[in-house]
Amino acid sequence: MRPRGVPLLLVVLLGFWASVSSQTEATPAVATEDLNSTEAALVTFGPSQSTRPVGTPRAPGPTSGPRPTPVTDVAALCVCDLSPAQCDVNCCCDPDCSSVDFSVFSACSVPVVTGDNQFCSQKAAIYSLNFTANPPQRVFKLVDQINPSIFCIHTTNYKPALSFINPEVPDENSFDTLMRTADGFTLNAESDISFTTKLDVPSTAKYEYGVPLQTSDSFLRFPSSLTSSLCTDNNPAAFLVNQAVKCTRKINLEQCEETEALSMAFYSSPEIRRVPDSRTKVPITVQSVVIQSLNKTLTRREDTDVLQPALVNAGHFSLCMNVVLEVKYSLTYTDAGEVIKADLSLLLGTVSSVMVPLQQKFEIHFLQENTKPVPLSGNPGYVMGLPLAAGFQPHKGSGIIQITNRYGQLTILHSTTEQDCLALEGVRTPVLFGYTMQSGCKLRLTGALPCRLVAQKVESLLWGQGFPDYVASFGNSQTQDVLDWVPIHFITQSFNRKDSCQLPGALVIEVKWTKYGSLLNPQAKIVNVTANLISSSFPEASSGNERTILISTAVTFVDVSAPAEAGFRAPPAINARLPFNFFFPFV
């Protein structure tokens, strides 16, 4: 019998809550981790008993059944471990963190790690820090957490409901059956290629721009400075991305022999995969090894054997020899996106305690197969008589693209003795720095040709094939440094007349440059480029009559350098103050 006036649903819910709370809780374990030892101290808590009020009925339900098995082991789960083989700040569950790292932690970013919160009872991993210990220790607890909600999973009789069902992978036997259940597409069921064969094919059969270079274990490491000037070894080298960086490395001179980043083998031992996920590997070949002494003297070794850092005690000083100071990678690739050759040049030196922290330099360059290096037009400033470097920018934010022919990047019309524009169509004259040039030709037209068609033909003759958008400021400007390139400003001038044909007649290119740098050795720098297309009006010719128009191109160089003035450093200001009673007792 139940008390009068109490709803049946409330009595059932109260009975179910009493049965859940009366269960004996599991024994939690507390482990205090000392990273210098493998011992863990366990603290056991006794079972807690809960009583059920007298007269309260027990909720009906199964008394025995399979308990849900956790899908994830919370003790091995670390959601804040984002960097491989590196300690993450304030991540107490990161296995890569040591007691030295715990000393700079402020708190645990993820103090509690749990599994599925739909279970009535689940495991919970609790992390905290003990700063009173020396060194600081990580405190780990694995407890049973009780879900206070009455709507939770207590027992289960359908284990697949706790996780996602693995989809069925089509094969030769089940393909036709899956084809009947699916709609919206049609395929040939009698294809010779099975789905399992297609799944084995890698998604990328070649390297693309910006893709990290893969090695036998992970990727080709290219140390660089990220958030600070310190070297980060986990930075991957990207395909076709030329880089040259300098970074600082904090080292312990007494442990230089054990530091991998100072060893020559750390940069020469990896093997680069020919294409992503390929079994064919390209070894790194050491081309040259240069030794630098303490007085900056350079000596090239005849052999390229791997040298290990060696610690030498010279009296009261300690020296570490064969330390890597500079690394230069040179990778050769094909037009199909395959790496076929990897060369390495190293600069080794001797480091003393006064050179700590150590500065290292890393470079990587990519060369296409069967191509020659493009010569420069100056280093850094332009040299008189060399061609201007020009190129295109495909989209905003990308680098500059240049053609391999240095003398064909920025060109004008080529003059001939015949003065016929169509005789040598496509032959152009390169624009040379400092050379003011003018060229032209004649074009014979008949009255039967439409004016619009003639205008398009004349304009194509003036611009040529692929007129560039950018010009390099210096003769050695790199394509990835977009800020070292000057955009070309295009201007169109026209003079309209009634009953006349509007035709381009001249292209005038004006290049403004200045002297940059020291007065003793000034460098030529381009600051502005303007391309002015001038159109003129020609009277409409009658049918059958011929006429000849003159087309010309001109290039002018304007020196906009400000007059150099010798400057002197301002004399120092003497801020001398007398005591307040200096003139006592006169004032």
C-alpha positions as semicolon CSV with decimal commas, in nm:
position;residue;x (nm);y (nm);z (nm)
1;M;0,000;0,000;0,000
2;R;0,120;0,348;-0,076
3;P;0,027;0,667;0,113
4;R;-0,292;0,836;0,000
5;G;-0,252;1,143;-0,220
6;V;0,100;1,067;-0,340
7;P;0,119;1,032;-0,718
8;L;0,232;0,697;-0,852
9;L;0,503;0,849;-1,080
10;L;0,664;1,034;-0,790
11;V;0,679;0,718;-0,581
12;V;0,844;0,525;-0,866
13;L;1,104;0,799;-0,924
14;L;1,188;0,820;-0,553
15;G;1,227;0,444;-0,535
16;F;1,459;0,441;-0,836
17;W;1,673;0,720;-0,689
18;A;1,704;0,531;-0,361
19;S;1,819;0,215;-0,540
20;V;2,086;0,403;-0,732
21;S;2,221;0,587;-0,429
22;S;2,235;0,267;-0,223
23;Q;2,496;0,114;-0,451
24;T;2,845;0,082;-0,308
25;E;3,084;0,324;-0,475
26;A;3,411;0,200;-0,624
27;T;3,737;0,267;-0,450
28;P;3,918;0,568;-0,597
29;A;4,292;0,563;-0,645
30;V;4,515;0,864;-0,596
31;A;4,860;0,866;-0,756
32;T;5,120;1,133;-0,698
33;E;5,363;1,130;-0,989
34;D;5,726;1,207;-0,950
35;L;5,876;1,224;-1,295
36;N;6,211;1,116;-1,164
37;S;6,078;0,784;-1,031
38;T;5,821;0,528;-1,128
39;E;5,664;0,483;-0,785
40;A;5,303;0,590;-0,717
41;A;5,147;0,623;-0,374
42;L;4,793;0,483;-0,355
43;V;4,541;0,612;-0,104
44;T;4,229;0,398;-0,052
45;F;3,899;0,534;0,075
46;G;3,645;0,313;0,247
47;P;3,302;0,239;0,096
48;S;3,028;0,483;0,174
49;Q;2,689;0,347;0,279
50;S;2,357;0,520;0,216
51;T;2,036;0,428;0,390
52;R;1,690;0,407;0,241
53;P;1,402;0,565;0,434
54;V;1,169;0,320;0,597
55;G;0,848;0,267;0,412
56;T;0,983;0,390;0,076
57;P;0,916;0,131;-0,194
58;R;1,205;0,018;-0,417
59;A;1,174;0,113;-0,781
60;P;1,112;-0,178;-1,011
61;G;1,392;-0,260;-1,250
62;P;1,653;-0,519;-1,335
63;T;1,879;-0,614;-1,049
64;S;2,156;-0,760;-1,263
65;G;2,282;-0,707;-1,614
66;P;2,588;-0,613;-1,817
67;R;2,735;-0,277;-1,721
68;P;2,840;-0,040;-2,002
69;T;3,203;-0,081;-2,093
70;P;3,382;0,254;-2,140
71;V;3,471;0,313;-2,501
72;T;3,760;0,543;-2,410
73;D;4,022;0,497;-2,138
74;V;4,014;0,834;-1,962
75;A;4,345;0,763;-1,789
76;A;4,519;0,755;-2,131
77;L;4,313;1,040;-2,283
78;C;4,468;1,389;-2,299
79;V;4,264;1,643;-2,493
80;C;4,513;1,929;-2,447
81;D;4,813;1,735;-2,588
82;L;4,834;1,914;-2,923
83;S;5,209;1,913;-3,001
84;P;5,380;1,581;-3,077
85;A;5,695;1,509;-2,876
86;Q;5,667;1,848;-2,705
87;C;5,521;1,965;-2,375
88;D;5,209;2,183;-2,403
89;V;5,180;2,472;-2,158
90;N;4,949;2,402;-1,858
91;C;4,861;2,055;-1,995
92;C;4,897;1,839;-1,685
93;C;4,808;1,514;-1,865
94;D;5,074;1,558;-2,137
95;P;5,318;1,264;-2,106
96;D;5,595;1,475;-2,262
97;C;5,601;1,717;-1,967
98;S;5,865;1,680;-1,697
99;S;5,911;1,823;-1,351
100;V;6,102;2,116;-1,502
101;D;5,796;2,200;-1,711
102;F;5,565;2,173;-1,409
103;S;5,765;2,444;-1,231
104;V;5,645;2,706;-1,482
105;F;5,282;2,588;-1,494
106;S;5,022;2,818;-1,338
107;A;4,734;2,566;-1,329
108;C;4,595;2,266;-1,518
109;S;4,408;2,381;-1,828
110;V;4,202;2,057;-1,827
111;P;4,170;1,945;-1,462
112;V;3,907;1,673;-1,519
113;V;3,882;1,424;-1,808
114;T;3,562;1,217;-1,829
115;G;3,402;0,981;-2,076
116;D;3,037;0,963;-2,175
117;N;2,826;1,171;-1,934
118;Q;2,514;0,965;-2,011
119;F;2,629;0,680;-1,783
120;C;2,510;0,666;-1,423
121;S;2,863;0,575;-1,313
122;Q;3,175;0,654;-1,511
123;K;3,550;0,689;-1,462
124;A;3,698;1,039;-1,422
125;A;4,066;1,137;-1,433
126;I;4,147;1,435;-1,208
127;Y;4,477;1,624;-1,248
128;S;4,634;1,881;-1,015
129;L;4,977;2,016;-0,927
130;N;5,167;1,998;-0,600
131;F;5,387;2,308;-0,590
132;T;5,506;2,242;-0,234
133;A;5,717;1,949;-0,350
134;N;6,067;2,003;-0,486
135;P;6,061;1,953;-0,779
136;P;5,686;2,017;-0,841
137;Q;5,482;1,701;-0,890
138;R;5,173;1,609;-1,086
139;V;4,887;1,459;-0,878
140;F;4,665;1,213;-1,062
141;K;4,336;1,066;-0,935
142;L;4,115;0,805;-1,103
143;V;3,771;0,804;-0,940
144;D;3,419;0,680;-1,010
145;Q;3,192;0,974;-1,081
146;I;2,820;0,933;-1,008
147;N;2,573;1,101;-1,241
148;P;2,311;1,284;-1,025
149;S;2,052;1,269;-1,303
150;I;1,786;0,996;-1,277
151;F;1,775;0,972;-1,655
152;C;2,107;0,795;-1,714
153;I;2,223;0,463;-1,855
154;H;2,247;0,206;-1,572
155;T;2,251;-0,124;-1,762
156;T;2,275;-0,201;-2,130
157;N;2,168;-0,493;-2,343
158;Y;2,272;-0,352;-2,681
159;K;2,643;-0,276;-2,693
160;P;2,653;-0,133;-3,054
161;A;2,432;0,154;-2,930
162;L;2,726;0,298;-2,735
163;S;2,931;0,378;-3,048
164;F;2,892;0,445;-3,415
165;I;2,840;0,145;-3,640
166;N;3,126;0,085;-3,882
167;P;2,999;0,131;-4,237
168;E;3,018;-0,160;-4,473
169;V;3,302;-0,127;-4,723
170;P;3,194;-0,230;-5,076
171;D;3,379;-0,517;-5,237
172;E;3,330;-0,740;-5,540
173;N;3,067;-0,953;-5,365
174;S;2,855;-0,683;-5,197
175;F;2,877;-0,412;-5,464
176;D;2,566;-0,516;-5,657
177;T;2,362;-0,542;-5,335
178;L;2,464;-0,194;-5,223
179;M;2,390;-0,058;-5,568
180;R;2,025;-0,164;-5,537
181;T;1,986;0,008;-5,198
182;A;2,152;0,333;-5,311
183;D;1,999;0,572;-5,562
184;G;2,090;0,904;-5,716
185;F;2,388;0,780;-5,920
186;T;2,466;0,513;-6,178
187;L;2,782;0,308;-6,217
188;N;2,888;0,008;-6,420
189;A;2,869;-0,299;-6,197
190;E;3,093;-0,498;-6,432
191;S;3,394;-0,274;-6,391
192;D;3,729;-0,449;-6,379
193;I;3,855;-0,222;-6,098
194;S;3,723;-0,302;-5,752
195;F;3,665;-0,056;-5,472
196;T;3,933;-0,216;-5,257
197;T;4,189;-0,144;-5,527
198;K;4,086;0,221;-5,545
199;L;4,110;0,262;-5,168
200;D;4,474;0,155;-5,175
201;V;4,567;0,435;-5,416
202;P;4,708;0,740;-5,228
203;S;4,503;1,057;-5,242
204;T;4,798;1,262;-5,371
205;A;5,036;1,111;-5,627
206;K;5,263;1,416;-5,632
207;Y;5,385;1,699;-5,417
208;E;5,197;2,026;-5,448
209;Y;5,295;2,376;-5,346
210;G;5,308;2,411;-4,968
211;V;5,272;2,038;-4,890
212;P;5,513;1,921;-4,614
213;L;5,795;1,696;-4,736
214;Q;5,748;1,346;-4,595
215;T;6,030;1,129;-4,465
216;S;6,048;0,767;-4,355
217;D;5,934;0,852;-4,000
218;S;5,744;1,183;-4,023
219;F;5,846;1,494;-4,221
220;L;6,163;1,685;-4,308
221;R;6,231;1,913;-4,013
222;F;6,334;2,271;-4,094
223;P;6,413;2,459;-3,771
224;S;6,285;2,816;-3,758
225;S;6,169;3,077;-3,512
226;L;5,792;3,090;-3,460
227;T;5,666;3,298;-3,167
228;S;6,012;3,401;-3,048
229;S;6,370;3,401;-3,172
230;L;6,429;3,050;-3,034
231;C;6,462;2,761;-3,280
232;T;6,165;2,526;-3,316
233;D;6,269;2,190;-3,460
234;N;5,915;2,065;-3,534
235;N;5,860;2,306;-3,823
236;P;5,811;2,107;-4,149
237;A;5,977;2,200;-4,477
238;A;5,715;2,275;-4,745
239;F;5,745;2,183;-5,113
240;L;5,857;2,469;-5,344
241;V;5,877;2,713;-5,050
242;N;6,226;2,862;-5,047
243;Q;6,326;2,973;-4,698
244;A;6,624;3,132;-4,527
245;V;6,592;3,184;-4,152
246;K;6,808;3,253;-3,850
247;C;6,717;3,148;-3,498
248;T;6,875;3,124;-3,154
249;R;6,923;2,801;-2,962
250;K;6,979;2,776;-2,588
251;I;7,225;2,495;-2,518
252;N;7,416;2,351;-2,228
253;L;7,776;2,337;-2,340
254;E;7,848;2,042;-2,112
255;Q;7,574;1,841;-2,290
256;C;7,650;1,942;-2,648
257;E;7,740;1,585;-2,742
258;E;7,386;1,471;-2,650
259;T;7,196;1,753;-2,825
260;E;7,059;1,624;-3,157
261;A;7,010;1,969;-3,314
262;L;7,386;2,032;-3,294
263;S;7,478;1,706;-3,465
264;M;7,547;1,668;-3,835
265;A;7,355;1,338;-3,846
266;F;7,032;1,509;-3,738
267;Y;7,013;1,684;-4,079
268;S;7,176;1,423;-4,306
269;S;7,013;1,100;-4,185
270;P;6,645;1,151;-4,292
271;E;6,527;1,003;-4,623
272;I;6,269;1,201;-4,819
273;R;5,983;1,020;-4,988
274;R;5,981;1,066;-5,364
275;V;5,607;1,145;-5,357
276;P;5,367;1,151;-5,060
277;D;5,301;0,807;-4,909
278;S;5,551;0,646;-5,148
279;R;5,785;0,361;-5,059
280;T;6,060;0,504;-5,277
281;K;6,290;0,723;-5,068
282;V;6,554;0,975;-5,169
283;P;6,858;0,990;-4,938
284;I;7,015;1,323;-4,845
285;T;7,365;1,352;-4,992
286;V;7,622;1,569;-4,813
287;Q;7,794;1,777;-5,080
288;S;8,027;1,991;-4,871
289;V;8,138;2,033;-4,511
290;V;8,313;2,356;-4,409
291;I;8,484;2,393;-4,071
292;Q;8,491;2,734;-3,900
293;S;8,744;2,800;-3,626
294;L;8,712;3,038;-3,333
295;N;8,885;3,316;-3,529
296;K;8,630;3,275;-3,819
297;T;8,874;3,093;-4,048
298;L;8,698;2,861;-4,295
299;T;8,842;2,529;-4,409
300;R;8,666;2,289;-4,645
301;R;8,697;1,919;-4,572
302;E;8,790;1,682;-4,852
303;D;8,561;1,407;-4,724
304;T;8,196;1,430;-4,620
305;D;8,196;1,181;-4,334
306;V;7,954;1,242;-4,050
307;L;8,121;1,424;-3,759
308;Q;7,983;1,417;-3,406
309;P;8,005;1,707;-3,160
310;A;8,299;1,665;-2,922
311;L;8,348;1,841;-2,588
312;V;8,706;1,955;-2,521
313;N;8,834;2,109;-2,199
314;A;9,097;2,376;-2,261
315;G;9,215;2,487;-1,920
316;H;8,944;2,685;-1,748
317;F;8,730;2,692;-2,063
318;S;8,517;2,428;-2,234
319;L;8,487;2,405;-2,611
320;C;8,246;2,204;-2,822
321;M;8,375;2,113;-3,167
322;N;8,187;2,009;-3,485
323;V;7,872;2,200;-3,393
324;V;7,628;2,273;-3,680
325;L;7,614;2,648;-3,751
326;E;7,456;2,660;-4,098
327;V;7,244;2,413;-4,296
328;K;7,163;2,449;-4,666
329;Y;6,926;2,208;-4,843
330;S;6,908;2,195;-5,222
331;L;6,624;1,976;-5,352
332;T;6,574;1,885;-5,719
333;Y;6,222;1,807;-5,840
334;T;6,052;1,717;-6,167
335;D;5,760;1,887;-6,340
336;A;5,545;1,595;-6,216
337;G;5,596;1,698;-5,851
338;E;5,852;1,432;-5,757
339;V;6,163;1,485;-5,546
340;I;6,453;1,309;-5,718
341;K;6,760;1,453;-5,546
342;A;6,847;1,609;-5,210
343;D;7,181;1,780;-5,145
344;L;7,309;1,919;-4,816
345;S;7,584;2,170;-4,735
346;L;7,694;2,221;-4,375
347;L;7,901;2,473;-4,183
348;L;8,047;2,328;-3,864
349;G;8,225;2,530;-3,601
350;T;8,370;2,540;-3,254
351;V;8,154;2,693;-2,983
352;S;8,274;2,835;-2,654
353;S;8,081;2,947;-2,347
354;V;8,089;3,310;-2,463
355;M;7,894;3,213;-2,779
356;V;7,595;3,076;-2,586
357;P;7,310;3,113;-2,679
358;L;7,403;2,989;-3,026
359;Q;7,270;3,138;-3,349
360;Q;7,203;2,897;-3,638
361;K;7,111;2,962;-4,000
362;F;6,895;2,734;-4,218
363;E;6,822;2,756;-4,590
364;I;6,626;2,541;-4,834
365;H;6,598;2,590;-5,211
366;F;6,418;2,397;-5,483
367;L;6,555;2,349;-5,836
368;Q;6,361;2,201;-6,125
369;E;6,520;1,921;-6,324
370;N;6,697;2,007;-6,651
371;T;6,684;2,381;-6,585
372;K;6,961;2,632;-6,530
373;P;6,962;2,889;-6,250
374;V;6,828;3,227;-6,359
375;P;7,101;3,495;-6,349
376;L;7,042;3,806;-6,142
377;S;7,026;4,163;-6,270
378;G;7,215;4,292;-5,969
379;N;7,298;4,217;-5,608
380;P;7,114;4,391;-5,462
381;G;7,076;4,699;-5,685
382;Y;7,031;4,689;-6,064
383;V;7,339;4,692;-6,285
384;M;7,343;4,916;-6,591
385;G;7,258;4,724;-6,907
386;L;7,099;4,417;-6,746
387;P;6,730;4,334;-6,808
388;L;6,453;4,430;-6,569
389;A;6,307;4,145;-6,365
390;A;5,927;4,125;-6,401
391;G;5,649;3,875;-6,338
392;F;5,284;3,810;-6,253
393;Q;5,087;3,758;-5,934
394;P;4,813;3,496;-5,998
395;H;4,601;3,600;-5,700
396;K;4,632;3,827;-5,399
397;G;4,858;3,687;-5,130
398;S;5,057;3,455;-5,358
399;G;5,415;3,492;-5,478
400;I;5,541;3,629;-5,807
401;I;5,565;3,398;-6,110
402;Q;5,843;3,460;-6,364
403;I;5,931;3,300;-6,694
404;T;6,271;3,133;-6,713
405;N;6,396;3,364;-6,993
406;R;6,531;3,666;-6,807
407;Y;6,547;3,871;-7,128
408;G;6,182;3,803;-7,210
409;Q;6,011;3,921;-6,893
410;L;5,963;4,288;-6,988
411;T;5,996;4,365;-7,361
412;I;5,901;4,621;-7,629
413;L;5,871;4,615;-8,009
414;H;6,174;4,510;-8,210
415;S;6,277;4,746;-8,491
416;T;6,386;4,607;-8,828
417;T;6,517;4,761;-9,147
418;E;6,196;4,670;-9,330
419;Q;5,984;4,841;-9,060
420;D;5,713;4,578;-9,112
421;C;5,520;4,494;-8,795
422;L;5,396;4,159;-8,927
423;A;5,730;4,041;-9,069
424;L;5,883;3,951;-8,732
425;E;5,575;3,920;-8,518
426;G;5,665;3,783;-8,173
427;V;6,028;3,904;-8,181
428;R;6,076;4,149;-7,894
429;T;6,353;4,363;-7,745
430;P;6,419;4,338;-7,369
431;V;6,405;4,648;-7,152
432;L;6,755;4,708;-7,011
433;F;6,810;4,908;-6,697
434;G;6,929;5,263;-6,757
435;Y;6,888;5,243;-7,137
436;T;6,636;5,484;-7,287
437;M;6,504;5,313;-7,599
438;Q;6,254;5,373;-7,875
439;S;6,137;5,134;-8,142
440;G;5,859;5,118;-8,398
441;C;5,723;4,967;-8,714
442;K;5,466;5,029;-8,988
443;L;5,139;4,847;-9,036
444;R;4,959;4,851;-9,373
445;L;4,581;4,838;-9,355
446;T;4,305;4,806;-9,611
447;G;3,966;4,967;-9,586
448;A;3,790;4,630;-9,582
449;L;3,917;4,550;-9,227
450;P;3,684;4,646;-8,940
451;C;3,816;4,911;-8,700
452;R;3,766;4,694;-8,390
453;L;3,966;4,406;-8,539
454;V;4,250;4,638;-8,632
455;A;4,254;4,792;-8,282
456;Q;4,285;4,450;-8,121
457;K;4,571;4,355;-8,353
458;V;4,764;4,677;-8,288
459;E;4,718;4,647;-7,914
460;S;4,850;4,289;-7,913
461;L;5,157;4,405;-8,106
462;L;5,229;4,679;-7,852
463;W;5,182;4,471;-7,536
464;G;5,329;4,150;-7,670
465;Q;5,250;3,808;-7,526
466;G;5,204;3,817;-7,148
467;F;5,288;4,171;-7,039
468;P;5,386;4,152;-6,668
469;D;5,208;4,312;-6,370
470;Y;5,506;4,360;-6,136
471;V;5,868;4,473;-6,164
472;A;6,135;4,383;-5,908
473;S;6,263;4,672;-5,696
474;F;6,612;4,522;-5,681
475;G;6,803;4,300;-5,915
476;N;6,799;4,010;-5,668
477;S;6,439;4,036;-5,540
478;Q;6,300;3,695;-5,446
479;T;5,965;3,584;-5,584
480;Q;5,823;3,501;-5,240
481;D;5,895;3,854;-5,110
482;V;5,603;4,038;-5,271
483;L;5,685;4,363;-5,089
484;D;6,012;4,384;-5,288
485;W;5,813;4,413;-5,614
486;V;5,660;4,728;-5,764
487;P;5,319;4,707;-5,938
488;I;5,296;4,850;-6,290
489;H;5,044;5,133;-6,321
490;F;4,851;5,115;-6,650
491;I;4,719;5,438;-6,808
492;T;4,514;5,471;-7,127
493;Q;4,492;5,799;-7,319
494;S;4,264;5,852;-7,618
495;F;4,159;6,140;-7,842
496;N;3,811;6,096;-7,984
497;R;3,695;6,245;-8,311
498;K;3,367;6,214;-8,492
499;D;3,352;5,957;-8,777
500;S;3,702;5,825;-8,698
501;C;3,865;5,496;-8,600
502;Q;4,027;5,481;-8,256
503;L;4,358;5,289;-8,279
504;P;4,644;5,251;-8,027
505;G;4,951;5,421;-8,162
506;A;5,217;5,423;-7,891
507;L;5,317;5,255;-7,566
508;V;5,533;5,465;-7,335
509;I;5,695;5,298;-7,033
510;E;5,842;5,522;-6,764
511;V;6,068;5,373;-6,495
512;K;6,154;5,583;-6,191
513;W;6,451;5,474;-5,987
514;T;6,656;5,608;-5,698
515;K;6,991;5,554;-5,531
516;Y;6,953;5,347;-5,216
517;G;7,198;5,279;-4,938
518;S;7,536;5,424;-4,851
519;L;7,692;5,720;-5,033
520;L;8,006;5,516;-5,088
521;N;7,825;5,233;-5,269
522;P;7,470;5,338;-5,370
523;Q;7,239;5,071;-5,511
524;A;6,985;5,130;-5,789
525;K;6,627;5,068;-5,676
526;I;6,311;5,096;-5,887
527;V;6,033;5,283;-5,708
528;N;5,764;5,328;-5,976
529;V;5,675;5,192;-6,321
530;T;5,405;5,339;-6,548
531;A;5,280;5,196;-6,881
532;N;5,089;5,457;-7,086
533;L;4,891;5,337;-7,390
534;I;4,817;5,630;-7,622
535;S;4,541;5,598;-7,882
536;S;4,481;5,826;-8,180
537;S;4,190;5,881;-8,415
538;F;4,226;5,789;-8,780
539;P;3,970;5,874;-9,050
540;E;3,768;5,584;-9,186
541;A;3,924;5,462;-9,511
542;S;3,708;5,379;-9,808
543;S;3,686;5,026;-9,942
544;G;3,984;4,922;-10,153
545;N;4,219;5,195;-10,032
546;E;4,532;5,117;-9,835
547;R;4,687;5,321;-9,560
548;T;4,993;5,290;-9,338
549;I;5,001;5,366;-8,966
550;L;5,308;5,403;-8,747
551;I;5,329;5,210;-8,418
552;S;5,598;5,296;-8,165
553;T;5,714;5,198;-7,815
554;A;5,943;5,394;-7,587
555;V;6,114;5,337;-7,251
556;T;6,251;5,617;-7,035
557;F;6,440;5,598;-6,705
558;V;6,403;5,886;-6,462
559;D;6,640;5,933;-6,168
560;V;6,432;6,059;-5,874
561;S;6,710;6,040;-5,616
562;A;6,712;6,319;-5,364
563;P;7,038;6,516;-5,348
564;A;7,272;6,358;-5,099
565;E;7,354;6,576;-4,803
566;A;7,627;6,501;-4,556
567;G;7,479;6,472;-4,209
568;F;7,642;6,510;-3,874
569;R;7,534;6,369;-3,546
570;A;7,378;6,625;-3,314
571;P;7,605;6,738;-3,028
572;P;7,508;6,598;-2,691
573;A;7,295;6,814;-2,465
574;I;7,445;6,873;-2,121
575;N;7,171;6,866;-1,859
576;A;7,358;7,009;-1,561
577;R;7,165;7,126;-1,258
578;L;7,310;7,328;-0,971
579;P;7,210;7,268;-0,610
580;F;6,919;7,480;-0,489
581;N;7,143;7,657;-0,234
582;F;7,438;7,711;-0,466
583;F;7,414;8,094;-0,448
584;F;7,340;8,104;-0,074
585;P;7,353;8,353;0,101
586;F;7,358;8,592;-0,197
587;V;7,023;8,485;-0,336
